[in-house]
Amino acid sequence: MTQAPSSASDIQAPEIWADSPHPSFNLTLDVNTQQFKQLPAHQGSSSRLAMYEKSIRTLPLPPALWRAFQAACDRGDSSQQLGKIIKDDPVLSAATLRIANSSGFGLRTPINDVGRAVSHLGTSMVRSIVTRHSFSSTLAKGKVYDMPKLWKHGMAVSALAEIIAEFVPDCVREDASTLGLFHDIGKMSMNLFTQYQQPATLDSHQGHLLFEHAQFGCNHIDLGLLLAKHWELPSKIIEGIAFHHHPGFAAPESIPESIRPEVFAVFLADAIAIRLGFDTGHAGIVLPLAAYATLLANTSLMALMESPKIHAELARIEAIEF
């Protein structure tokens, strides 16, 4: 794999496509959701990015428990083995048990064992819980973006991307799930830089990337790449962060083939999550270009949104109280 980009400015500017979405991508909107015709933002200010990077480098690195848990997931360890890692952190253990026993998860008999809680919740859900626990104290409370909404959005996109991966050829569902969890981490880091924020107005025609650029001199992709590199996330996830908005404005060939299926699955999961109320504060979606239709040949975006499996997963996430 080629070296992951360190900022959005390292990505070669793609040719911007203006074709209409394929019919299979049509999605009904409601009064709370608008459709953006989103264009890529201007190249981030080099001086601003250098300043932001210097600040991000002072943030703590991921804790050893998080790294151990990710490695265990990659190995395919059992629920009991994953539970043993979580037990090393009493606060995380308590949070995992509390979520597993919450009313939205439909238990008749309380779970008192962390391993059983992992089995009941599922690896994807627990990975989201462990990640939030590991990183929440690192980032400031919501000033630009609301942190609980950001975490629930990431959890929703992670869960939905894993489901959608079944319909996207050659998509590795574990990678799609992980990318879904981290795709918007740049929005979290924006809360660190409110002193540099400039007044701006969101243009519903152009979408929120240009809005963020007007506010901060860069967008959440730029900041997400800086944060992901600092946290030493896997190179495939860093690449995915860099390209996760491309299906809305650039040809499929603009996305590296090695991550194209996962990026597309996350792009669809993001749109569905926003449409079903798991937004990050800007309840607007961008539909994928028609050129991506071959990546979703056997279903439609609307059919996915109406899937009982997706609604059940979102109900589980909605039931979580941080």
C-alpha positions, 0 to 999 in steps of 0.5 A: 500500500502506498504511504497514507497522506498526512493531510488532504492537501497531499491528495491529488485534486480530482476531476469534479464530476457533476453527473446526477446520482443513479436511481438506486441512490435516491433517498427520500428526505424529511423536513430535518434533512437537506441534500447538499451538492457538495464540492471539495474544499479549497486546499487547507492553509499551510500555516494553519495546518502547521499550527494545528499539527503542532497542537495535536502532537501534544495530545496523549497517544492511545492507551495500551489497553486500546492497542491491546483490544484492537490487536485482539480483535484483529486476531479474532479473539473470543468474547471472553478473551476480549472481556479479560482485556476490558477487565483491566480497566474498572471504569471501562468494565462498568461502562460495558456492563451498564450498556449491555444491561440497558433497556434498549438491549432487551435482556431478561436476566442481568449480565454480570460478566464482562465476557458475556457482555462482549458476546451480547453486544458484539465486537463492533459495538464493544470496539466503539465503546472501548474507543470512546472510553480511550479517546474521550478525555483527550479531546475538548468538550463540544464547542463546535461539534457536540461530542456525544452526537459525534460519538453516536454518529461514528458508532452508527456509521461503523455499525451500518458500514459493517452491514452494508459491506455485505452488498459491496463487492470485495468490501472487508467489513471489519475495515469498513466498520473501523473506518466508519468509527473514525471517519469524522475524528477531524470534527472532534479535533475542531473543538480544540481550536475554537480560538481560531474559528471565523464566522461563516454561513453554511451554504446548502448548495456547497455543503459543510466542507467549504463551511469548515474551511471558511471557519478554520482554514481547513476542513475535518478531513485535514484535521482528521488526517493529522489526528489519525497520524498522531494516534498511529491508526492503521494506514488503510484507515488513514487513507480511508479518512482522506477519501471518505467524501470522494464518492460525492464529487469525484470519479471512483478511480480517484480513490485507491482501489485498495480502499474503494469498497470500504470508503463507499460502504462508509459513504452510504452508511454516513448518508443513512445515519444522517437521514435517520437522525444520527447526524453531527449537527449538519443534517445534510447528505450528499448522494454518491455519483452514478459512476459508483452504481456498480458497487451497489448492484444488488440493492438500493440506498432506499432499501438499505435505509428501510432494512429492519437490520439497520433499524435494529442496530440504530435502536441499540445505539440510540439506547446507549447513555454516555 
